[in-house]
């Protein structure tokens, strides 16, 4: 088969540069408006002093009743905001920037990681239909080292604002704000171990991605089926490591923001959100490239299967969402239900809570229900763009309420930051995609992909 190369044109780079400049301008305006209307750290501290006093009294007089448990938890969470103002000394607008940095970093790290996971799944399952587009998700992995560096830098700069458990006073039994629950988690939630896990995650993920990519490119040159069998073995190893670390990284980077809250389904929930996001991105890029004359080997049957995957895993995400929400809310356990109460009753987050469901379930479900909609590029582009936006809001809802409490918001700052990250991710992915053959020409399943038809 003739080698097909993607050309990352100057026009495309110019378009991305313009979008990046627009993002920077929106971020600057959003930061200006937020800093003009926001409260200083001292103001936030003074405003929260009453809540802190109540918390201290609650800790002293707590009872073993449900109401006392609820008061203890809510008081502790309110106290977090007060201590952040006192110890971190950062104004609300700066915390909002840190929160958005973390949201976007988690979103795009997941997109890069699940791109590699998609590749690994195709090799392990010996799938043929996806052989023609395997290089697209593989290009996502180029973001992993950048995402790893950003994760470490953002944590070092804004960790005290993002993660309440990083404050030392929580572990001092002589401090009136000592938190027995958080102190009990110190064996796992401590900065050295947290950073060590972070480094291990990214190093292993990136090395295995590099290994998979190297063998895939060697297969292009030499054409031996031995490379395919090696890729199956490497991919199996990656999936085993991913199965553990996708959950533990979700606990570390997102779940621990709400340190008192816990969910046995949270690892699955974050995986589901990451996975649908990756499927939507793969589908969107495949469709756009095909419309530009690339990927001639990709036929309607392959596009149909991509649409079915987005459709199916949007339902899967909703199943996990419903299971986590309904079981926790119905059980009425204060230390668990408060997570949803905070999001449902807040003026800042209640709208996003329902928009999240509309964008990520109802819209893709209703549009992709008919067979033909999954075979037309217009519908594929519209739905995947909505899903990509919707799952950004999903991560916003997971992170912002825990970091910002009642000071959260959505505006130019959030839009600008998301645009900057999106442009950077696309630039890295498309640059990587342009360096090697767009189609894995010696993939042993390439003929199956070429003649893949869904009736």
QUIJOVEN-V477453 format. One record per run of one state. SS is the DSSP state (a for helix, b for strand, c for the rest). FROM is the first residue (numbers start at 1). TO is the last residue. If there is no record, write none. Layout:
# QUIJOVEN-V477453
SS_FROM_TO, SS_FROM_TO
This chain:
# QUIJOVEN-V477453
c_1_4, b_5_5, c_6_9, a_10_37, c_38_40, a_41_61, c_62_65, a_66_88, c_89_91, a_92_124, c_125_130, a_131_162, c_163_163, a_164_166, c_167_167, a_168_171, c_172_179, a_180_183, c_184_190, a_191_222, c_223_224, a_225_253, c_254_254, a_255_257, c_258_265, a_266_291, c_292_299, a_300_331, c_332_333, a_334_344, c_345_349, a_350_368, c_369_371, a_372_375, c_376_376, a_377_407, c_408_411, a_412_433, c_434_436, b_437_437, c_438_445, a_446_450, c_451_455
